[in-house]
Amino acid sequence: TASFPIEILGLSTVTFPLKTNLGGALSYTSLTTDVCTVAGNLVTGVAEGSCVLEVTAPETATGTNYFNELTVTVLPRQALNLDFFFPPTSIIDGEIINVPDATYGKKLTWTSDTPELCTFNGFKLTANNPGECAYTGEFAGDTEYEPFSASYIVTVDPKDPQTLTANFTSMVGMNTQPLMVNYRDWE
């Protein structure tokens, strides 16, 4: 037998027993199809609320039918967020920043709302031109989580014409590292 009360998270599905403890077959019917639906012994949440199920079994050896109503609570889907993501407010033309690939284990899709200013390659945003770059991370939603969207704006500043990028070889480990040198430092 199943233990009651039963709760379903969001649009999840719960499997109910097919037989009574005496071996008789059970059938389920949703009396509130706007909250949950039934397919055989699978009960699926459709919307938040109380779902009333009619549970029946065929006539027993004593000549009686088994009938009962069962209430299943369908809980709301959970909300996602990107509270851990603190993107920069400005970057330099040509700079690349990383964005999260997931939140709470749910894969995100990132798009640039201003592709003439910034573009994505996987989970890396590249600034292509000066201006206000707008970009959005989205999750379509599933049985447990609501759809999610978060938009951000980063100012793309032009490259400083007084800055030269050069490579030098580190004395420790002989690694090549970028070095920013300002022409004004040479005066």
Kinemage of the C-alpha trace (Angstrom):
@kinemage 1
@onewidth
@group {chain A} dominant
@subgroup {mainchain}
@vectorlist {calphas} color= white
{ca thr a 1} P 0.000 0.000 0.000
{ca ala a 2} L 1.047 3.607 -0.535
{ca ser a 3} L 1.497 5.945 2.393
{ca phe a 4} L -0.653 9.069 2.420
{ca pro a 5} L -0.716 12.075 2.156
{ca ile a 6} L 1.084 12.212 -1.181
{ca glu a 7} L 2.797 15.298 -2.606
{ca ile a 8} L 3.948 15.806 -6.203
{ca leu a 9} L 6.541 18.449 -7.008
{ca gly a 10} L 5.554 20.532 -10.024
{ca leu a 11} L 4.744 18.499 -13.117
{ca ser a 12} L 6.264 15.282 -11.768
{ca thr a 13} L 4.674 11.835 -11.935
{ca val a 14} L 3.980 9.470 -9.051
{ca thr a 15} L 3.390 5.734 -9.467
{ca phe a 16} L 0.579 4.229 -7.376
{ca pro a 17} L 0.141 0.534 -6.546
{ca leu a 18} L -1.723 -1.595 -9.098
{ca lys a 19} L -3.022 -4.132 -6.585
{ca thr a 20} L -4.496 -4.106 -3.093
{ca asn a 21} L -2.686 -5.881 -0.277
{ca leu a 22} L -5.078 -8.800 -0.932
{ca gly a 23} L -4.070 -8.938 -4.612
{ca gly a 24} L -7.132 -7.231 -6.129
{ca ala a 25} L -6.568 -4.783 -9.003
{ca leu a 26} L -6.832 -1.052 -8.299
{ca ser a 27} L -7.866 1.661 -10.728
{ca tyr a 28} L -7.466 5.431 -10.408
{ca thr a 29} L -9.497 8.285 -11.865
{ca ser a 30} L -8.752 11.986 -11.463
{ca leu a 31} L -11.768 13.991 -10.366
{ca thr a 32} L -9.760 17.210 -10.811
{ca thr a 33} L -8.092 16.902 -14.226
{ca asp a 34} L -7.096 20.590 -14.148
{ca val a 35} L -4.707 19.722 -11.274
{ca cys a 36} L -3.572 16.172 -12.126
{ca thr a 37} L -4.116 13.488 -14.735
{ca val a 38} L -4.077 9.700 -14.512
{ca ala a 39} L -2.786 7.129 -17.001
{ca gly a 40} L -3.151 3.648 -15.506
{ca asn a 41} L -1.442 3.934 -12.144
{ca leu a 42} L 0.667 7.011 -13.053
{ca val a 43} L -0.538 10.299 -11.572
{ca thr a 44} L 0.996 13.450 -13.089
{ca gly a 45} L 0.722 16.968 -11.699
{ca val a 46} L -0.640 19.533 -14.163
{ca ala a 47} L -1.024 22.601 -11.935
{ca glu a 48} L -0.494 23.559 -8.318
{ca gly a 49} L -3.378 22.549 -6.035
{ca ser a 50} L -5.258 19.601 -4.578
{ca cys a 51} L -5.937 16.681 -6.859
{ca val a 52} L -8.747 14.315 -5.889
{ca leu a 53} L -8.401 10.727 -7.076
{ca glu a 54} L -11.118 8.102 -7.072
{ca val a 55} L -9.593 4.719 -6.192
{ca thr a 56} L -11.657 1.618 -6.947
{ca ala a 57} L -11.198 -2.146 -6.772
{ca pro a 58} L -13.466 -4.876 -8.160
{ca glu a 59} L -15.914 -6.762 -6.007
{ca thr a 60} L -14.222 -8.723 -3.211
{ca ala a 61} L -15.003 -12.241 -1.986
{ca thr a 62} L -17.503 -10.719 0.465
{ca gly a 63} L -19.430 -9.124 -2.406
{ca thr a 64} L -18.397 -5.507 -1.743
{ca asn a 65} L -16.682 -2.996 -3.991
{ca tyr a 66} L -13.756 -1.026 -2.673
{ca phe a 67} L -14.061 2.721 -3.281
{ca asn a 68} L -12.166 5.595 -1.787
{ca glu a 69} L -11.125 9.161 -2.569
{ca leu a 70} L -7.532 10.168 -2.190
{ca thr a 71} L -6.151 13.713 -2.214
{ca val a 72} L -2.774 14.375 -3.798
{ca thr a 73} L -1.181 17.794 -3.248
{ca val a 74} L 0.579 19.173 -6.320
{ca leu a 75} L 3.278 21.579 -5.157
{ca pro a 76} L 4.566 24.473 -7.282
{ca arg a 77} L 7.628 23.994 -9.428
{ca gln a 78} L 10.807 25.432 -7.914
{ca ala a 79} L 12.380 28.681 -9.090
{ca leu a 80} L 15.950 28.959 -10.351
{ca asn a 81} L 18.282 31.918 -9.969
{ca leu a 82} L 21.794 33.069 -10.758
{ca asp a 83} L 22.473 34.674 -7.381
{ca phe a 84} L 26.040 33.358 -7.533
{ca phe a 85} L 26.866 35.092 -10.857
{ca phe a 86} L 28.388 38.569 -10.573
{ca pro a 87} L 29.271 39.635 -14.119
{ca pro a 88} L 31.463 42.676 -14.742
{ca thr a 89} L 29.749 45.961 -15.591
{ca ser a 90} L 32.388 46.911 -18.157
{ca ile a 91} L 34.949 45.140 -20.318
{ca ile a 92} L 37.338 46.126 -23.100
{ca asp a 93} L 36.644 45.431 -26.762
{ca gly a 94} L 38.076 41.986 -27.550
{ca glu a 95} L 37.852 40.781 -23.941
{ca ile a 96} L 36.235 37.420 -23.141
{ca ile a 97} L 34.231 36.633 -19.997
{ca asn a 98} L 32.943 33.266 -18.804
{ca val a 99} L 29.277 32.730 -17.932
{ca pro a 100} L 27.815 29.827 -15.903
{ca asp a 101} L 26.878 26.702 -17.862
{ca ala a 102} L 24.233 25.663 -15.319
{ca thr a 103} L 22.344 26.622 -12.190
{ca tyr a 104} L 21.193 24.001 -9.683
{ca gly a 105} L 22.373 21.393 -12.170
{ca lys a 106} L 20.090 22.726 -14.930
{ca lys a 107} L 21.815 23.576 -18.223
{ca leu a 108} L 21.559 27.212 -19.349
{ca thr a 109} L 21.430 28.582 -22.892
{ca trp a 110} L 23.069 31.968 -23.448
{ca thr a 111} L 22.337 34.391 -26.286
{ca ser a 112} L 23.493 37.874 -27.173
{ca asp a 113} L 20.694 40.402 -27.568
{ca thr a 114} L 23.210 42.683 -29.337
{ca pro a 115} L 25.265 40.367 -31.605
{ca glu a 116} L 26.907 43.341 -33.329
{ca leu a 117} L 28.548 44.166 -29.960
{ca cys a 118} L 29.097 40.771 -28.330
{ca thr a 119} L 28.769 37.102 -29.259
{ca phe a 120} L 28.817 33.721 -27.549
{ca asn a 121} L 30.981 30.698 -28.198
{ca gly a 122} L 29.656 28.117 -25.758
{ca phe a 123} L 29.805 29.725 -22.329
{ca lys a 124} L 32.221 32.494 -23.287
{ca leu a 125} L 31.030 36.001 -24.149
{ca thr a 126} L 33.335 37.932 -26.493
{ca ala a 127} L 33.146 41.717 -26.771
{ca asn a 128} L 33.353 42.623 -30.486
{ca asn a 129} L 32.618 46.362 -30.591
{ca pro a 130} L 32.227 49.246 -28.115
{ca gly a 131} L 28.709 49.889 -26.785
{ca glu a 132} L 26.125 48.415 -24.410
{ca cys a 133} L 26.191 44.609 -24.803
{ca ala a 134} L 22.982 42.908 -23.657
{ca tyr a 135} L 22.913 39.137 -23.098
{ca thr a 136} L 20.500 36.591 -21.626
{ca gly a 137} L 20.776 33.206 -19.929
{ca glu a 138} L 17.727 30.917 -20.139
{ca phe a 139} L 16.414 27.574 -18.921
{ca ala a 140} L 13.281 26.232 -20.653
{ca gly a 141} L 11.806 24.632 -17.521
{ca asp a 142} L 11.057 21.014 -16.720
{ca thr a 143} L 8.811 18.961 -14.453
{ca glu a 144} L 10.408 20.317 -11.272
{ca tyr a 145} L 11.654 23.813 -12.208
{ca glu a 146} L 9.883 26.837 -13.670
{ca pro a 147} L 11.251 28.379 -16.867
{ca phe a 148} L 14.001 30.871 -16.033
{ca ser a 149} L 15.585 33.850 -17.720
{ca ala a 150} L 18.162 36.429 -16.556
{ca ser a 151} L 19.407 39.376 -18.626
{ca tyr a 152} L 22.558 41.409 -18.150
{ca ile a 153} L 24.202 44.466 -19.677
{ca val a 154} L 27.936 45.075 -19.878
{ca thr a 155} L 29.565 48.197 -21.274
{ca val a 156} L 32.153 47.375 -23.914
{ca asp a 157} L 34.832 50.063 -23.818
{ca pro a 158} L 37.120 50.702 -26.797
{ca lys a 159} L 40.702 49.488 -26.591
{ca asp a 160} L 43.054 52.104 -25.189
{ca pro a 161} L 45.246 53.235 -28.129
{ca gln a 162} L 48.024 53.898 -25.620
{ca thr a 163} L 48.189 50.219 -24.594
{ca leu a 164} L 50.460 47.656 -26.201
{ca thr a 165} L 50.014 43.925 -25.654
{ca ala a 166} L 53.230 41.906 -25.729
{ca asn a 167} L 54.372 38.448 -24.704
{ca phe a 168} L 57.288 37.792 -22.433
{ca thr a 169} L 58.859 34.605 -21.174
{ca ser a 170} L 58.656 34.107 -17.444
{ca met a 171} L 61.857 33.172 -15.700
{ca val a 172} L 59.884 30.743 -13.536
{ca gly a 173} L 58.775 27.725 -15.527
{ca met a 174} L 59.376 29.475 -18.862
{ca asn a 175} L 55.636 30.149 -19.393
{ca thr a 176} L 54.503 32.723 -21.926
{ca gln a 177} L 52.272 35.305 -20.231
{ca pro a 178} L 50.520 38.401 -21.650
{ca leu a 179} L 51.922 41.723 -20.463
{ca met a 180} L 50.144 45.061 -20.789
{ca val a 181} L 52.568 47.969 -21.230
{ca asn a 182} L 51.415 51.588 -21.317
{ca tyr a 183} L 53.384 53.794 -23.720
{ca arg a 184} L 53.308 56.559 -21.092
{ca asp a 185} L 55.511 54.357 -18.898
{ca trp a 186} L 58.296 54.638 -21.512
{ca glu a 187} L 58.578 58.438 -21.339
